[in-house]
């Protein structure tokens, strides 16, 4: 079978992945029973406003709350206040809201329920510097980590130990109230302690771990952050901390669920889906070489399945920024894949972030076709030179191959699909 319209099928699979993680679909069935006392809804992340609306529309009883989401991700709510702030580098709006959230939960009593709505992006959107640090310190650390090539687990380990609210500190402040956290995962492995830096779950990492990450990536500024890690004041709440004993966490949407939804679309189109993994990490250009090799294995040997095949994967790659181009890890991955495949006639691909934002750009990702390199050459572009400059965005924008979804109101990490056609 020949796939009649590969690009449409790729977009349909992305749409299905995003739809599977919409809060209106995945939140209601996980809501806890109302408490004797008050219900206080708090949250942070790119999906948190949509999650708040899903709570309001399905909650039986009074509630109040405060949620922070990314600029452009606000949805109307009647009882829960929605604030917008900056991502991936935090801003003053996020800091002020984080302080208010901490005050809200600190006033909760034993009969109250704190319902916490957490999704990807929550770390940057809920910044509250530890004593002795400033927002400017947090901003500088975030920028350094984003350029370093550190993975999300490493970044969030550092963030926890520079924060007054992350790494379980929020739940500790809410004690003795009941704390229930609904999570939409955007991290490889779906660990609640990593999603948005785990504000309501015990933290297994330490100040020493965070300091080692600074050393690994040669981060020496700001001096105040480095001094704070070396001083190692009060640790984050660890497993077994009695203040978190009653805290509950529920994963309501994950990257694996999104991949399975995309696989169903491929299957319905007569294409065999192969899910390679939901937690793939590594440098974007190195991951591209590996997945390119798997695509060629399908062409040459019919493995891991004969064409037509959709090779699906999720996770979060990293980019060590060395050039001056406009990037995003999905655009970087796809440009590296284009170079690796060198115009292979039977292979199409897509890479996109399910939140609708690839890095800091206005696109979710991009599309790759067998004629991508030829069109680039005709436009006067050298793909290898653009890759060296980390200019995936500029490359695919010039070809008209960006995928622009706008805010999706959810976030289950990156979505990659490689379509391998049958021999025509």
Buried (B, 14 or more C-beta within 10 A) or exposed (E): EEBEEBBEBBBBBBBBBBBBBBBBBBBBEBBEEBBEBBBBBBBBBBBBBBBBBBBBEEBEEEBEBBBBBBEEBBBEBEBBBBBBBBBBBBBEBBBBBBBBBBEBBEEBEEEBBBBBBBBBBBBBBBBBBBEEBEBEBBBBBBEBBBBBBBBBBBBBBBBBBBBBBBBBBBBBBBBEBBBBBBBBBBBBBBBBBBBBBBBBBBBBBBBEBBBBBBEEBEBEEBEBBBEBBEEEEEBBBBEEBEBBEBBEBBBBBBBBBBBBBBBBBBEEBEBBBBBBBBBBBBBBBEBBBBBBEBBBBBBEEEEEBEBBBBBBBBBBBBBBBEBEBBBBBBBBBBBBBBBBBEBBEBBBBBBBBBBBBBBEBBBBBBBBBBEBBEBBEEEEBEBEEBBEBBBBBBBBBBBEBBBEBEBBBBBBBBBBBBBBBBEE
